[in-house]
Amino acid sequence: MVGWSYIIVCRNCGYISTEKLPEKEAKAQLHAHVAGGKGCTTGHIDLMKVRT
């Protein structure tokens, strides 16, 4: 059985998460990145689905 995890990619600042995260944690980290004050918005960020 294939499991799925997510990585976060920001097109505004170039951030790429180093961990493969479950969907719930990835969404929480997405919001934390937006709140980080680099001018990034949720529209700049993609959750990329990867196999685990």
C-alpha angles and dihedrals in degrees: 000000000000119000123204130217133170138233124198122234122185117200092193102058101011096245116162119182115238095211133067104232136191112254096257093051092044091055090049091051090047090058091045090054091051090051090051093092101239093122093257120143132194087258090065094053128081127191106218115205113224133179119250 
